[in-house]
């Protein structure tokens, strides 16, 4: 699947995701820049995705398949530039990262 189709599918299926609420809020702080907590992000990714590969969705020109175990490191570098989403291959589980250092995650209902 090319970058444009990955981006379009991710946006379309994200409307069906039921976001997990923690302490009354779906957004959780993971840090940004020097405060980015890669360990927390790694744990979240490992718990949420059982797949060895996931989509890293940045925009319609830059979305691609990546190794699940390498995603947290990639996110550290990309978060300063803007938000992004990671998704399994069938777009039923997603984690959305906002550039201000917060994250939400969920799965299709």
Secondary structure, 3 states (H helix, E strand, C coil): CCHHHHHHHHHHHHHHEEECCECCECCEECCCHHHCCHHHHHHHHHHHCCCCEEEEEEECCEEEEEEHHHHHHHHHHHHCCCCEEEECCCCCEEEEEECCCEEEEEEEC
